[in-house]
Amino acid sequence: MLAEWDTPEVHLAFDMTYDWDLHHIMNGIVKEEKTAADLTEHLNKNEEEFPANAFRMQFTSNHDENSWNGTEFEDLVMVLKHSLS
């Protein structure tokens, strides 16, 4: 069963959770606000904090996030404009 939350204790009752932190880290890498070190730190933290049988749902796009902050395509256009200037 999928929980609409992303903390380790939720896995006492649910099989899967969304990995919102990873989503934000990946967006931060694209915007040059985060680095591969942040990604590695997050993955290691996940290994330590979440149960071994936890399914962490990883995603690049979310309809709610798109409504609030723009789509991944809008973000990439901003990055392209910045890198070409």
mmCIF file as gemmi writes it, N, C-alpha and C atoms, coordinates in Angstrom:
data_model
loop_
_atom_site.group_PDB
_atom_site.id
_atom_site.type_symbol
_atom_site.label_atom_id
_atom_site.label_alt_id
_atom_site.label_comp_id
_atom_site.label_asym_id
_atom_site.label_entity_id
_atom_site.label_seq_id
_atom_site.pdbx_PDB_ins_code
_atom_site.Cartn_x
_atom_site.Cartn_y
_atom_site.Cartn_z
_atom_site.occupancy
_atom_site.B_iso_or_equiv
_atom_site.pdbx_formal_charge
_atom_site.auth_seq_id
_atom_site.auth_asym_id
_atom_site.pdbx_PDB_model_num
ATOM 1 N N . MET Axp A 1 ? 0.831 -1.161 0 1 0 ? 1 A 1
ATOM 2 C CA . MET Axp A 1 ? 0 0 0 1 0 ? 1 A 1
ATOM 3 C C . MET Axp A 1 ? 0.893 1.248 0 1 0 ? 1 A 1
ATOM 4 N N . LEU Axp A 2 ? 0.478 2.28 -0.724 1 0 ? 2 A 1
ATOM 5 C CA . LEU Axp A 2 ? 1.251 3.511 -0.883 1 0 ? 2 A 1
ATOM 6 C C . LEU Axp A 2 ? 0.739 4.594 0.054 1 0 ? 2 A 1
ATOM 7 N N . ALA Axp A 3 ? 1.652 5.159 0.84 1 0 ? 3 A 1
ATOM 8 C CA . ALA Axp A 3 ? 1.309 6.268 1.733 1 0 ? 3 A 1
ATOM 9 C C . ALA Axp A 3 ? 1.636 7.588 1.039 1 0 ? 3 A 1
ATOM 10 N N . GLU Axp A 4 ? 0.829 8.578 1.262 1 0 ? 4 A 1
ATOM 11 C CA . GLU Axp A 4 ? 1.072 9.916 0.725 1 0 ? 4 A 1
ATOM 12 C C . GLU Axp A 4 ? 1.919 10.711 1.714 1 0 ? 4 A 1
ATOM 13 N N . TRP Axp A 5 ? 3.003 10.13 2.163 1 0 ? 5 A 1
ATOM 14 C CA . TRP Axp A 5 ? 3.889 10.737 3.133 1 0 ? 5 A 1
ATOM 15 C C . TRP Axp A 5 ? 5.27 10.146 2.946 1 0 ? 5 A 1
ATOM 16 N N . ASP Axp A 6 ? 6.266 10.64 3.636 1 0 ? 6 A 1
ATOM 17 C CA . ASP Axp A 6 ? 7.608 10.129 3.339 1 0 ? 6 A 1
ATOM 18 C C . ASP Axp A 6 ? 8.534 10.026 4.546 1 0 ? 6 A 1
ATOM 19 N N . THR Axp A 7 ? 8.002 9.588 5.678 1 0 ? 7 A 1
ATOM 20 C CA . THR Axp A 7 ? 8.857 9.4 6.852 1 0 ? 7 A 1
ATOM 21 C C . THR Axp A 7 ? 8.997 7.906 7.166 1 0 ? 7 A 1
ATOM 22 N N . PRO Axp A 8 ? 10.108 7.507 7.786 1 0 ? 8 A 1
ATOM 23 C CA . PRO Axp A 8 ? 10.354 6.082 8.033 1 0 ? 8 A 1
ATOM 24 C C . PRO Axp A 8 ? 9.255 5.368 8.818 1 0 ? 8 A 1
ATOM 25 N N . GLU Axp A 9 ? 8.686 6.031 9.833 1 0 ? 9 A 1
ATOM 26 C CA . GLU Axp A 9 ? 7.691 5.357 10.673 1 0 ? 9 A 1
ATOM 27 C C . GLU Axp A 9 ? 6.411 4.998 9.916 1 0 ? 9 A 1
ATOM 28 N N . VAL Axp A 10 ? 6.151 5.653 8.816 1 0 ? 10 A 1
ATOM 29 C CA . VAL Axp A 10 ? 4.959 5.333 8.013 1 0 ? 10 A 1
ATOM 30 C C . VAL Axp A 10 ? 5.047 3.888 7.497 1 0 ? 10 A 1
ATOM 31 N N . HIS Axp A 11 ? 6.274 3.392 7.348 1 0 ? 11 A 1
ATOM 32 C CA . HIS Axp A 11 ? 6.468 2.033 6.823 1 0 ? 11 A 1
ATOM 33 C C . HIS Axp A 11 ? 6.069 0.94 7.817 1 0 ? 11 A 1
ATOM 34 N N . LEU Axp A 12 ? 5.675 1.325 9.005 1 0 ? 12 A 1
ATOM 35 C CA . LEU Axp A 12 ? 5.112 0.34 9.931 1 0 ? 12 A 1
ATOM 36 C C . LEU Axp A 12 ? 3.746 -0.129 9.434 1 0 ? 12 A 1
ATOM 37 N N . ALA Axp A 13 ? 3.057 0.722 8.68 1 0 ? 13 A 1
ATOM 38 C CA . ALA Axp A 13 ? 1.716 0.392 8.187 1 0 ? 13 A 1
ATOM 39 C C . ALA Axp A 13 ? 1.633 0.344 6.656 1 0 ? 13 A 1
ATOM 40 N N . PHE Axp A 14 ? 2.596 0.951 5.956 1 0 ? 14 A 1
ATOM 41 C CA . PHE Axp A 14 ? 2.55 1.033 4.493 1 0 ? 14 A 1
ATOM 42 C C . PHE Axp A 14 ? 3.811 0.424 3.887 1 0 ? 14 A 1
ATOM 43 N N . ASP Axp A 15 ? 3.689 -0.017 2.644 1 0 ? 15 A 1
ATOM 44 C CA . ASP Axp A 15 ? 4.824 -0.604 1.93 1 0 ? 15 A 1
ATOM 45 C C . ASP Axp A 15 ? 5.671 0.439 1.208 1 0 ? 15 A 1
ATOM 46 N N . MET Axp A 16 ? 4.987 1.475 0.687 1 0 ? 16 A 1
ATOM 47 C CA . MET Axp A 16 ? 5.652 2.446 -0.18 1 0 ? 16 A 1
ATOM 48 C C . MET Axp A 16 ? 5.404 3.871 0.297 1 0 ? 16 A 1
ATOM 49 N N . THR Axp A 17 ? 6.412 4.725 0.062 1 0 ? 17 A 1
ATOM 50 C CA . THR Axp A 17 ? 6.276 6.158 0.299 1 0 ? 17 A 1
ATOM 51 C C . THR Axp A 17 ? 6.963 6.903 -0.839 1 0 ? 17 A 1
ATOM 52 N N . TYR Axp A 18 ? 6.541 8.14 -1.049 1 0 ? 18 A 1
ATOM 53 C CA . TYR Axp A 18 ? 7.185 8.988 -2.047 1 0 ? 18 A 1
ATOM 54 C C . TYR Axp A 18 ? 8.465 9.579 -1.47 1 0 ? 18 A 1
ATOM 55 N N . ASP Axp A 19 ? 9.498 9.652 -2.289 1 0 ? 19 A 1
ATOM 56 C CA . ASP Axp A 19 ? 10.772 10.227 -1.867 1 0 ? 19 A 1
ATOM 57 C C . ASP Axp A 19 ? 10.825 11.694 -2.305 1 0 ? 19 A 1
ATOM 58 N N . TRP Axp A 20 ? 10.094 12.533 -1.57 1 0 ? 20 A 1
ATOM 59 C CA . TRP Axp A 20 ? 10.027 13.958 -1.894 1 0 ? 20 A 1
ATOM 60 C C . TRP Axp A 20 ? 11.381 14.628 -1.797 1 0 ? 20 A 1
ATOM 61 N N . ASP Axp A 21 ? 12.183 14.256 -0.82 1 0 ? 21 A 1
ATOM 62 C CA . ASP Axp A 21 ? 13.498 14.885 -0.686 1 0 ? 21 A 1
ATOM 63 C C . ASP Axp A 21 ? 14.345 14.649 -1.935 1 0 ? 21 A 1
ATOM 64 N N . LEU Axp A 22 ? 14.306 13.446 -2.479 1 0 ? 22 A 1
ATOM 65 C CA . LEU Axp A 22 ? 15.075 13.159 -3.687 1 0 ? 22 A 1
ATOM 66 C C . LEU Axp A 22 ? 14.593 14.031 -4.843 1 0 ? 22 A 1
ATOM 67 N N . HIS Axp A 23 ? 13.285 14.176 -4.964 1 0 ? 23 A 1
ATOM 68 C CA . HIS Axp A 23 ? 12.719 15.024 -6.016 1 0 ? 23 A 1
ATOM 69 C C . HIS Axp A 23 ? 13.285 16.448 -5.905 1 0 ? 23 A 1
ATOM 70 N N . HIS Axp A 24 ? 13.323 16.988 -4.7 1 0 ? 24 A 1
ATOM 71 C CA . HIS Axp A 24 ? 13.805 18.354 -4.506 1 0 ? 24 A 1
ATOM 72 C C . HIS Axp A 24 ? 15.315 18.443 -4.719 1 0 ? 24 A 1
ATOM 73 N N . ILE Axp A 25 ? 16.048 17.414 -4.332 1 0 ? 25 A 1
ATOM 74 C CA . ILE Axp A 25 ? 17.494 17.407 -4.565 1 0 ? 25 A 1
ATOM 75 C C . ILE Axp A 25 ? 17.788 17.38 -6.058 1 0 ? 25 A 1
ATOM 76 N N . MET Axp A 26 ? 17.09 16.55 -6.803 1 0 ? 26 A 1
ATOM 77 C CA . MET Axp A 26 ? 17.324 16.476 -8.249 1 0 ? 26 A 1
ATOM 78 C C . MET Axp A 26 ? 17.007 17.812 -8.922 1 0 ? 26 A 1
ATOM 79 N N . ASN Axp A 27 ? 15.92 18.451 -8.52 1 0 ? 27 A 1
ATOM 80 C CA . ASN Axp A 27 ? 15.611 19.777 -9.067 1 0 ? 27 A 1
ATOM 81 C C . ASN Axp A 27 ? 16.696 20.777 -8.685 1 0 ? 27 A 1
ATOM 82 N N . GLY Axp A 28 ? 17.216 20.664 -7.466 1 0 ? 28 A 1
ATOM 83 C CA . GLY Axp A 28 ? 18.293 21.542 -7.029 1 0 ? 28 A 1
ATOM 84 C C . GLY Axp A 28 ? 19.574 21.333 -7.817 1 0 ? 28 A 1
ATOM 85 N N . ILE Axp A 29 ? 19.863 20.098 -8.192 1 0 ? 29 A 1
ATOM 86 C CA . ILE Axp A 29 ? 21.048 19.815 -9.01 1 0 ? 29 A 1
ATOM 87 C C . ILE Axp A 29 ? 20.906 20.48 -10.37 1 0 ? 29 A 1
ATOM 88 N N . VAL Axp A 30 ? 19.738 20.372 -10.972 1 0 ? 30 A 1
ATOM 89 C CA . VAL Axp A 30 ? 19.495 21 -12.276 1 0 ? 30 A 1
ATOM 90 C C . VAL Axp A 30 ? 19.696 22.518 -12.187 1 0 ? 30 A 1
ATOM 91 N N . LYS Axp A 31 ? 19.284 23.101 -11.062 1 0 ? 31 A 1
ATOM 92 C CA . LYS Axp A 31 ? 19.393 24.559 -10.876 1 0 ? 31 A 1
ATOM 93 C C . LYS Axp A 31 ? 20.746 24.975 -10.296 1 0 ? 31 A 1
ATOM 94 N N . GLU Axp A 32 ? 21.654 24.007 -10.128 1 0 ? 32 A 1
ATOM 95 C CA . GLU Axp A 32 ? 22.986 24.23 -9.574 1 0 ? 32 A 1
ATOM 96 C C . GLU Axp A 32 ? 22.939 24.741 -8.131 1 0 ? 32 A 1
ATOM 97 N N . GLU Axp A 33 ? 21.902 24.366 -7.394 1 0 ? 33 A 1
ATOM 98 C CA . GLU Axp A 33 ? 21.781 24.701 -5.973 1 0 ? 33 A 1
ATOM 99 C C . GLU Axp A 33 ? 22.198 23.52 -5.091 1 0 ? 33 A 1
ATOM 100 N N . LYS Axp A 34 ? 22.245 22.331 -5.658 1 0 ? 34 A 1
ATOM 101 C CA . LYS Axp A 34 ? 22.638 21.097 -4.969 1 0 ? 34 A 1
ATOM 102 C C . LYS Axp A 34 ? 23.711 20.418 -5.807 1 0 ? 34 A 1
ATOM 103 N N . THR Axp A 35 ? 24.384 19.447 -5.181 1 0 ? 35 A 1
ATOM 104 C CA . THR Axp A 35 ? 25.459 18.732 -5.877 1 0 ? 35 A 1
ATOM 105 C C . THR Axp A 35 ? 25.269 17.224 -5.744 1 0 ? 35 A 1
ATOM 106 N N . ALA Axp A 36 ? 26.144 16.493 -6.413 1 0 ? 36 A 1
ATOM 107 C CA . ALA Axp A 36 ? 26.124 15.034 -6.294 1 0 ? 36 A 1
ATOM 108 C C . ALA Axp A 36 ? 26.372 14.598 -4.852 1 0 ? 36 A 1
ATOM 109 N N . ALA Axp A 37 ? 27.104 15.399 -4.097 1 0 ? 37 A 1
ATOM 110 C CA . ALA Axp A 37 ? 27.347 15.075 -2.681 1 0 ? 37 A 1
ATOM 111 C C . ALA Axp A 37 ? 26.033 15.1 -1.893 1 0 ? 37 A 1
ATOM 112 N N . ASP Axp A 38 ? 25.142 16.042 -2.214 1 0 ? 38 A 1
ATOM 113 C CA . ASP Axp A 38 ? 23.828 16.084 -1.566 1 0 ? 38 A 1
ATOM 114 C C . ASP Axp A 38 ? 23.02 14.835 -1.901 1 0 ? 38 A 1
ATOM 115 N N . LEU Axp A 39 ? 23.129 14.4 -3.139 1 0 ? 39 A 1
ATOM 116 C CA . LEU Axp A 39 ? 22.425 13.194 -3.578 1 0 ? 39 A 1
ATOM 117 C C . LEU Axp A 39 ? 22.961 11.969 -2.831 1 0 ? 39 A 1
ATOM 118 N N . THR Axp A 40 ? 24.263 11.841 -2.761 1 0 ? 40 A 1
ATOM 119 C CA . THR Axp A 40 ? 24.884 10.714 -2.055 1 0 ? 40 A 1
ATOM 120 C C . THR Axp A 40 ? 24.495 10.719 -0.577 1 0 ? 40 A 1
ATOM 121 N N . GLU Axp A 41 ? 24.532 11.888 0.037 1 0 ? 41 A 1
ATOM 122 C CA . GLU Axp A 41 ? 24.147 12.008 1.451 1 0 ? 41 A 1
ATOM 123 C C . GLU Axp A 41 ? 22.695 11.56 1.661 1 0 ? 41 A 1
ATOM 124 N N . HIS Axp A 42 ? 21.813 11.977 0.768 1 0 ? 42 A 1
ATOM 125 C CA . HIS Axp A 42 ? 20.4 11.586 0.879 1 0 ? 42 A 1
ATOM 126 C C . HIS Axp A 42 ? 20.222 10.072 0.739 1 0 ? 42 A 1
ATOM 127 N N . LEU Axp A 43 ? 20.876 9.484 -0.244 1 0 ? 43 A 1
ATOM 128 C CA . LEU Axp A 43 ? 20.743 8.037 -0.46 1 0 ? 43 A 1
ATOM 129 C C . LEU Axp A 43 ? 21.28 7.25 0.735 1 0 ? 43 A 1
ATOM 130 N N . ASN Axp A 44 ? 22.398 7.697 1.296 1 0 ? 44 A 1
ATOM 131 C CA . ASN Axp A 44 ? 22.949 7.032 2.479 1 0 ? 44 A 1
ATOM 132 C C . ASN Axp A 44 ? 22.013 7.172 3.676 1 0 ? 44 A 1
ATOM 133 N N . LYS Axp A 45 ? 21.439 8.363 3.845 1 0 ? 45 A 1
ATOM 134 C CA . LYS Axp A 45 ? 20.497 8.593 4.935 1 0 ? 45 A 1
ATOM 135 C C . LYS Axp A 45 ? 19.272 7.694 4.794 1 0 ? 45 A 1
ATOM 136 N N . ASN Axp A 46 ? 18.783 7.547 3.561 1 0 ? 46 A 1
ATOM 137 C CA . ASN Axp A 46 ? 17.652 6.651 3.305 1 0 ? 46 A 1
ATOM 138 C C . ASN Axp A 46 ? 17.972 5.225 3.735 1 0 ? 46 A 1
ATOM 139 N N . GLU Axp A 47 ? 19.164 4.767 3.392 1 0 ? 47 A 1
ATOM 140 C CA . GLU Axp A 47 ? 19.583 3.406 3.75 1 0 ? 47 A 1
ATOM 141 C C . GLU Axp A 47 ? 19.601 3.209 5.263 1 0 ? 47 A 1
ATOM 142 N N . GLU Axp A 48 ? 20.013 4.234 5.98 1 0 ? 48 A 1
ATOM 143 C CA . GLU Axp A 48 ? 20.111 4.145 7.438 1 0 ? 48 A 1
ATOM 144 C C . GLU Axp A 48 ? 18.751 4.235 8.128 1 0 ? 48 A 1
ATOM 145 N N . GLU Axp A 49 ? 17.875 5.111 7.626 1 0 ? 49 A 1
ATOM 146 C CA . GLU Axp A 49 ? 16.646 5.435 8.349 1 0 ? 49 A 1
ATOM 147 C C . GLU Axp A 49 ? 15.428 4.597 7.971 1 0 ? 49 A 1
ATOM 148 N N . PHE Axp A 50 ? 15.372 4.116 6.741 1 0 ? 50 A 1
ATOM 149 C CA . PHE Axp A 50 ? 14.186 3.395 6.288 1 0 ? 50 A 1
ATOM 150 C C . PHE Axp A 50 ? 14.388 1.886 6.396 1 0 ? 50 A 1
ATOM 151 N N . PRO Axp A 51 ? 13.313 1.149 6.667 1 0 ? 51 A 1
ATOM 152 C CA . PRO Axp A 51 ? 13.424 -0.313 6.734 1 0 ? 51 A 1
ATOM 153 C C . PRO Axp A 51 ? 13.915 -0.898 5.405 1 0 ? 51 A 1
ATOM 154 N N . ALA Axp A 52 ? 14.572 -2.032 5.479 1 0 ? 52 A 1
ATOM 155 C CA . ALA Axp A 52 ? 15.116 -2.67 4.274 1 0 ? 52 A 1
ATOM 156 C C . ALA Axp A 52 ? 14.026 -3.011 3.258 1 0 ? 52 A 1
ATOM 157 N N . ASN Axp A 53 ? 12.813 -3.261 3.721 1 0 ? 53 A 1
ATOM 158 C CA . ASN Axp A 53 ? 11.731 -3.635 2.805 1 0 ? 53 A 1
ATOM 159 C C . ASN Axp A 53 ? 10.889 -2.441 2.358 1 0 ? 53 A 1
ATOM 160 N N . ALA Axp A 54 ? 11.345 -1.222 2.647 1 0 ? 54 A 1
ATOM 161 C CA . ALA Axp A 54 ? 10.6 -0.017 2.259 1 0 ? 54 A 1
ATOM 162 C C . ALA Axp A 54 ? 10.79 0.266 0.768 1 0 ? 54 A 1
ATOM 163 N N . PHE Axp A 55 ? 9.703 0.451 0.069 1 0 ? 55 A 1
ATOM 164 C CA . PHE Axp A 55 ? 9.745 0.886 -1.329 1 0 ? 55 A 1
ATOM 165 C C . PHE Axp A 55 ? 9.659 2.402 -1.34 1 0 ? 55 A 1
ATOM 166 N N . ARG Axp A 56 ? 10.715 3.051 -1.823 1 0 ? 56 A 1
ATOM 167 C CA . ARG Axp A 56 ? 10.755 4.515 -1.9 1 0 ? 56 A 1
ATOM 168 C C . ARG Axp A 56 ? 10.464 4.913 -3.345 1 0 ? 56 A 1
ATOM 169 N N . MET Axp A 57 ? 9.33 5.497 -3.577 1 0 ? 57 A 1
ATOM 170 C CA . MET Axp A 57 ? 8.903 5.877 -4.924 1 0 ? 57 A 1
ATOM 171 C C . MET Axp A 57 ? 9.638 7.144 -5.349 1 0 ? 57 A 1
ATOM 172 N N . GLN Axp A 58 ? 10.429 7.012 -6.399 1 0 ? 58 A 1
ATOM 173 C CA . GLN Axp A 58 ? 11.204 8.142 -6.9 1 0 ? 58 A 1
ATOM 174 C C . GLN Axp A 58 ? 10.569 8.628 -8.2 1 0 ? 58 A 1
ATOM 175 N N . PHE Axp A 59 ? 10.545 9.943 -8.358 1 0 ? 59 A 1
ATOM 176 C CA . PHE Axp A 59 ? 9.822 10.525 -9.489 1 0 ? 59 A 1
ATOM 177 C C . PHE Axp A 59 ? 10.498 11.814 -9.92 1 0 ? 59 A 1
ATOM 178 N N . THR Axp A 60 ? 10.256 12.199 -11.148 1 0 ? 60 A 1
ATOM 179 C CA . THR Axp A 60 ? 10.818 13.439 -11.681 1 0 ? 60 A 1
ATOM 180 C C . THR Axp A 60 ? 9.764 14.504 -11.882 1 0 ? 60 A 1
ATOM 181 N N . SER Axp A 61 ? 8.498 14.121 -11.813 1 0 ? 61 A 1
ATOM 182 C CA . SER Axp A 61 ? 7.422 15.072 -12.05 1 0 ? 61 A 1
ATOM 183 C C . SER Axp A 61 ? 6.24 14.725 -11.15 1 0 ? 61 A 1
ATOM 184 N N . ASN Axp A 62 ? 5.515 15.749 -10.721 1 0 ? 62 A 1
ATOM 185 C CA . ASN Axp A 62 ? 4.346 15.545 -9.874 1 0 ? 62 A 1
ATOM 186 C C . ASN Axp A 62 ? 3.317 16.605 -10.217 1 0 ? 62 A 1
ATOM 187 N N . HIS Axp A 63 ? 2.089 16.196 -10.412 1 0 ? 63 A 1
ATOM 188 C CA . HIS Axp A 63 ? 1.056 17.131 -10.867 1 0 ? 63 A 1
ATOM 189 C C . HIS Axp A 63 ? 0.811 18.263 -9.874 1 0 ? 63 A 1
ATOM 190 N N . ASP Axp A 64 ? 0.894 17.995 -8.577 1 0 ? 64 A 1
ATOM 191 C CA . ASP Axp A 64 ? 0.728 19.069 -7.594 1 0 ? 64 A 1
ATOM 192 C C . ASP Axp A 64 ? 1.892 20.051 -7.667 1 0 ? 64 A 1
ATOM 193 N N . GLU Axp A 65 ? 3.082 19.517 -7.686 1 0 ? 65 A 1
ATOM 194 C CA . GLU Axp A 65 ? 4.285 20.352 -7.764 1 0 ? 65 A 1
ATOM 195 C C . GLU Axp A 65 ? 4.268 21.19 -9.041 1 0 ? 65 A 1
ATOM 196 N N . ASN Axp A 66 ? 3.828 20.609 -10.139 1 0 ? 66 A 1
ATOM 197 C CA . ASN Axp A 66 ? 3.753 21.343 -11.4 1 0 ? 66 A 1
ATOM 198 C C . ASN Axp A 66 ? 2.8 22.527 -11.297 1 0 ? 66 A 1
ATOM 199 N N . SER Axp A 67 ? 1.699 22.347 -10.595 1 0 ? 67 A 1
ATOM 200 C CA . SER Axp A 67 ? 0.721 23.427 -10.434 1 0 ? 67 A 1
ATOM 201 C C . SER Axp A 67 ? 1.299 24.564 -9.593 1 0 ? 67 A 1
ATOM 202 N N . TRP Axp A 68 ? 2.071 24.211 -8.569 1 0 ? 68 A 1
ATOM 203 C CA . TRP Axp A 68 ? 2.59 25.223 -7.653 1 0 ? 68 A 1
ATOM 204 C C . TRP Axp A 68 ? 3.849 25.9 -8.17 1 0 ? 68 A 1
ATOM 205 N N . ASN Axp A 69 ? 4.772 25.097 -8.729 1 0 ? 69 A 1
ATOM 206 C CA . ASN Axp A 69 ? 6.113 25.604 -9.035 1 0 ? 69 A 1
ATOM 207 C C . ASN Axp A 69 ? 6.502 25.528 -10.502 1 0 ? 69 A 1
ATOM 208 N N . GLY Axp A 70 ? 5.603 25.117 -11.362 1 0 ? 70 A 1
ATOM 209 C CA . GLY Axp A 70 ? 5.936 24.974 -12.779 1 0 ? 70 A 1
ATOM 210 C C . GLY Axp A 70 ? 6.386 23.562 -13.097 1 0 ? 70 A 1
ATOM 211 N N . THR Axp A 71 ? 6.34 23.237 -14.365 1 0 ? 71 A 1
ATOM 212 C CA . THR Axp A 71 ? 6.689 21.885 -14.81 1 0 ? 71 A 1
ATOM 213 C C . THR Axp A 71 ? 8.197 21.711 -14.918 1 0 ? 71 A 1
ATOM 214 N N . GLU Axp A 72 ? 8.617 20.479 -15.061 1 0 ? 72 A 1
ATOM 215 C CA . GLU Axp A 72 ? 10.038 20.2 -15.25 1 0 ? 72 A 1
ATOM 216 C C . GLU Axp A 72 ? 10.545 20.823 -16.547 1 0 ? 72 A 1
ATOM 217 N N . PHE Axp A 73 ? 9.674 20.957 -17.539 1 0 ? 73 A 1
ATOM 218 C CA . PHE Axp A 73 ? 10.073 21.56 -18.813 1 0 ? 73 A 1
ATOM 219 C C . PHE Axp A 73 ? 10.333 23.056 -18.634 1 0 ? 73 A 1
ATOM 220 N N . GLU Axp A 74 ? 9.52 23.723 -17.828 1 0 ? 74 A 1
ATOM 221 C CA . GLU Axp A 74 ? 9.756 25.14 -17.534 1 0 ? 74 A 1
ATOM 222 C C . GLU Axp A 74 ? 11.073 25.315 -16.8 1 0 ? 74 A 1
ATOM 223 N N . ASP Axp A 75 ? 11.377 24.435 -15.87 1 0 ? 75 A 1
ATOM 224 C CA . ASP Axp A 75 ? 12.649 24.501 -15.146 1 0 ? 75 A 1
ATOM 225 C C . ASP Axp A 75 ? 13.82 24.311 -16.092 1 0 ? 75 A 1
ATOM 226 N N . LEU Axp A 76 ? 13.718 23.339 -16.988 1 0 ? 76 A 1
ATOM 227 C CA . LEU Axp A 76 ? 14.819 23.069 -17.913 1 0 ? 76 A 1
ATOM 228 C C . LEU Axp A 76 ? 15.036 24.228 -18.874 1 0 ? 76 A 1
ATOM 229 N N . VAL Axp A 77 ? 13.97 24.896 -19.294 1 0 ? 77 A 1
ATOM 230 C CA . VAL Axp A 77 ? 14.113 26.065 -20.172 1 0 ? 77 A 1
ATOM 231 C C . VAL Axp A 77 ? 14.886 27.157 -19.439 1 0 ? 77 A 1
ATOM 232 N N . MET Axp A 78 ? 14.583 27.366 -18.164 1 0 ? 78 A 1
ATOM 233 C CA . MET Axp A 78 ? 15.321 28.37 -17.385 1 0 ? 78 A 1
ATOM 234 C C . MET Axp A 78 ? 16.799 28.013 -17.299 1 0 ? 78 A 1
ATOM 235 N N . VAL Axp A 79 ? 17.101 26.751 -17.086 1 0 ? 79 A 1
ATOM 236 C CA . VAL Axp A 79 ? 18.497 26.309 -17.004 1 0 ? 79 A 1
ATOM 237 C C . VAL Axp A 79 ? 19.194 26.501 -18.339 1 0 ? 79 A 1
ATOM 238 N N . LEU Axp A 80 ? 18.521 26.144 -19.421 1 0 ? 80 A 1
ATOM 239 C CA . LEU Axp A 80 ? 19.112 26.316 -20.757 1 0 ? 80 A 1
ATOM 240 C C . LEU Axp A 80 ? 19.399 27.786 -21.05 1 0 ? 80 A 1
ATOM 241 N N . LYS Axp A 81 ? 18.454 28.66 -20.757 1 0 ? 81 A 1
ATOM 242 C CA . LYS Axp A 81 ? 18.659 30.099 -20.99 1 0 ? 81 A 1
ATOM 243 C C . LYS Axp A 81 ? 19.841 30.598 -20.179 1 0 ? 81 A 1
ATOM 244 N N . HIS Axp A 82 ? 19.948 30.148 -18.936 1 0 ? 82 A 1
ATOM 245 C CA . HIS Axp A 82 ? 21.045 30.574 -18.063 1 0 ? 82 A 1
ATOM 246 C C . HIS Axp A 82 ? 22.388 30.073 -18.603 1 0 ? 82 A 1
ATOM 247 N N . SER Axp A 83 ? 22.44 28.829 -19.034 1 0 ? 83 A 1
ATOM 248 C CA . SER Axp A 83 ? 23.7 28.254 -19.463 1 0 ? 83 A 1
ATOM 249 C C . SER Axp A 83 ? 24.14 28.776 -20.836 1 0 ? 83 A 1
ATOM 250 N N . LEU Axp A 84 ? 23.204 29.269 -21.638 1 0 ? 84 A 1
ATOM 251 C CA . LEU Axp A 84 ? 23.545 29.794 -22.961 1 0 ? 84 A 1
ATOM 252 C C . LEU Axp A 84 ? 23.893 31.272 -22.918 1 0 ? 84 A 1
ATOM 253 N N . SER Axp A 85 ? 23.644 31.94 -21.806 1 0 ? 85 A 1
ATOM 254 C CA . SER Axp A 85 ? 23.919 33.384 -21.744 1 0 ? 85 A 1
ATOM 255 C C . SER Axp A 85 ? 25.328 33.673 -21.285 1 0 ? 85 A 1
